[in-house]
Amino acid sequence: MPLEGPSDYQQVLRRVLRQARELAGVSQEDMARAMSLRQSDISKIERGVRNLDVVELRLWAQAVGVTLEAFASVLDEEWAQLESLRHQLATPRH
């Protein structure tokens, strides 16, 4: 069963962005400096008020010490796990 819509994908993206930043020990202020943004922009991205483009996604990945490809791979795995769980929950049990 696919995800419900873009908002589900966005929610997972925001969680992965925040977790990657926190696991790397990077503050919102440090992330903002690395990306030439304001701290409030980072907060807005993590809360889903502001989207980021692919260039900013690459900068985010670099700031936490991973490649864009590695970040995208983790994100894709997270989406696949959620889709699998939804499929299992939607499958009738006998």
N, C-alpha and C positions, 0 to 999 in steps of 0.2 A: 504494500500500500504506500503510495507516494506521500510526501509531506503535504499538509493542508494547503500551503501556499507560500508566497514569498516571505511572509512574516515569520513562519516557522524556520526557514533557512536563515533569516536575519537574526533571530533569537539565538540560534546555535552559533552563528558567526560572532555575535557580540560576546557570548560566553567564552568562546575560544580566544578571542582577542584579549579579553580581560585576564583570563587564566594564563595565557602566554606572557603577558606583561608582568603579572604578579610572580609567576614562577621564575622569571628572569631577574626579579628584584628591581624592576624599573618602575619608578614612580610616574604618576601622570605628568608631573612637571618635567621629569627627564625625557619622557616620551615626546612631550610637546616640543622641547628643545631639539631633539633628534629629528623631528619631522617639520620643524619651522612652523609650528602651530601654537596656539594658546592652550593652556591647561584645560580651559573650559571646552575647547574643541574636542580634546581627548575624552573628557567626561561625557560630552554629548554623543560621541561615537559609541562609547560603551553603553550608554543608556538608550541608544536607538533614535535619538533626536536628529542626529546628523549621520549621513552615510559617508563612506570613504571610497575613493576611486582606486583603481588597480595600482596606480603609482604610489598612493598613500599606503595601500596594503603592503607593497614591497618595502617601503620605508619602515612600516611597523615591524615586519618580519626581521629586517636588518637590525632594528633597535633592540630586539629581543635575542638576537644572535642566531637566527635561522634563515635559510633561504626561502624565497617565495614558494618554491616547489615543495619544500618540506612542510611549510605552513599549510599550503593547499592540500597536501596529502593528509595531514591530520584533520583538517576541516572536512574533507571528503569522507574520511572514516567515521567521523562524528555524525555526519548526515546519514550515512549508510546504516549506522547502528540505530539511529532513531527510526529510520524507515523500517528496519527489520523488526524492531519492537512494536511499532504500530501494526505491522502486518500480522505479527503473532497475536496481538490483542484483538485484531479484527477477525481472526480465523475462528469459526465456530468450534466449540469443543463438544465432543460426543460423550 
